[in-house]
Amino acid sequence: MLYYSTNHTAARATLREAVVRGLAEDRGLYMPEVIKQLPASFWDEIADLTFQEVAYRVADAFFGEDVSAEDLRRIVYDTLSFDTPLVRVEDNIYALELFHGPTLAFKDVGARFMARLLQYFIKADKRTNEAVNVLVATSGDTGSAVANGFLGVEGIHVYVLYPKGKVSPIQECQFTTLGRNITAVEVDGVFDDCQRLVKSAFMDADLNAHMRLTSANSINVARFLPQAFYYFWAYAQLRKARVVGGLSSDSNLTAADSNLVVAVPSGNFGNICSALFGHVMGLPITRFIAANNANDVFYNYLQTGIYTPQPSLPTIANAMDVGDPSNFARILDLYSREDVQQRLNQRGISQPLPSLGGVMGGSFIYGATYSDEQIADTMRDCYARTAYVLDPHGACGYRALKEQLQQGEVGIFLETAHPAKFKNTVDNILHLDLPIPEKLQAFMRGQKQSIPLSNKFDDFKAFLLSQ
Ligand SMILES: *Cc1c(COP(=O)(O)O)cnc(C)c1O
């Protein structure tokens, strides 16, 4: 399968090229040329399959032309060494808990998959056994997911750049204590400096001659598409529990309506975008809600049809503090495709997004935006009534369902991180002393190792050249 760029000027790329490059040469995001529909037999069987098998069938639709079945199955099964259970919070509202992986956040899924796929391509490349070096800049969560996803993966070395003193101690220990093929670089500067150093390194001729460099940022197709796996698994779990009925295979398989509403706490919109791909592949979801904190660029776009990027605002749901979501271009591109429009038309969805300059079109994608006070109130209210501890990100999704779910609908919101990752915030709001899960404690017991550097590119370059 080939991948095109959302800017439509770069040449089409193979999966391998798209994964190694991350971003297309014209700075667009890669999109698969074909989005396969899953066969009727899959929908007949889904309630009897394991998470790993459901994920493998979805992965086969994305990557089956480019990776052998045996290798793809191994990559998927290795990636999903943990569950993403659907937990009933109250009545018709369920949490899809994505925090049971190594770093207790949903980014583990994409990062683990990408590490294994990259390793597969390196091994398959007989011309060279030279190591690949992954550079990643982080403000906290991405670094830990990528570092742990790649930990111990042969042939790959990861350099995590993070701003000194600007990452919480719990986050910092998750990528500075690992050792092995992970090097933490502590930059005397802010996150933007880290990102600039990484970008400059990719463009530097001397460095590229010295070592093979690649990026693992969240727009990479190998991190982004695998996130669709757990939406299918959420649906499978509802089918197993008979909360929603099956799709009848003789009708158009997408016509059956499960009355399922999915609320996704969103920042760069990668997570929700992978769900939208799942929907195009046939996942019976009635509508989506993109739940935002005070960073309301997408919400305003849905109201007005006008997209106006803003500087990001700091909030207590800080992994969603994004003022110009990078996957917005993917969402626009997805719904401008003729193949996608045709399929959605068959399902009675004529206008998934507001036309530019138009008024709110959405009977399909909705928005929500919440202040820190509203997030905190929601956490307190949910805890008091149900004893379920929401993290500040999941709280946005939960509240969106509470406000927007209609009679007879079933709502799923994504719990994108374990509340203990934001222990100070959650303890203060709920007056709790949340226990720290053993997985996090293990990181905290480790020895911190980092390379201190200035924010000057010359220093970073000299360091990489010495490696
Ligand atoms: C990254 C992240 C998000 C935002 O996900 P996007 O794919 O960028 O929309 C939400 N919650 C948590 C905890 C995250 O780490």
The ligand as a MOL file (V3000), in Angstrom:
LIG
                    3D

  0  0  0     0  0            999 V3000
M  V30 BEGIN CTAB
M  V30 COUNTS 15 15 0 0 0
M  V30 BEGIN ATOM
M  V30 1 C -1.3930 12.6280 24.3460 0
M  V30 2 C -2.5150 12.6260 25.3250 0
M  V30 3 C -3.8100 13.0790 24.9820 0
M  V30 4 C -4.1250 13.6970 23.6400 0
M  V30 5 O -4.1190 12.7410 22.6110 0
M  V30 6 P -4.0810 13.2370 21.0770 0
M  V30 7 O -3.9200 11.9920 20.2790 0
M  V30 8 O -2.8980 14.1460 20.9660 0
M  V30 9 O -5.3600 13.9360 20.8050 0
M  V30 10 C -4.8280 12.9640 25.9260 0
M  V30 11 N -4.5840 12.4660 27.1550 0
M  V30 12 C -3.3550 12.0400 27.5330 0
M  V30 13 C -3.1600 11.5290 28.9120 0
M  V30 14 C -2.2750 12.0960 26.6320 0
M  V30 15 O -1.0610 11.6820 27.0270 0
M  V30 END ATOM
M  V30 BEGIN BOND
M  V30 1 1 1 2
M  V30 2 1 2 3
M  V30 3 2 2 14
M  V30 4 1 3 4
M  V30 5 2 3 10
M  V30 6 1 4 5
M  V30 7 1 5 6
M  V30 8 2 6 7
M  V30 9 1 6 8
M  V30 10 1 6 9
M  V30 11 1 10 11
M  V30 12 2 11 12
M  V30 13 1 12 13
M  V30 14 1 12 14
M  V30 15 1 14 15
M  V30 END BOND
M  V30 END CTAB
M  END
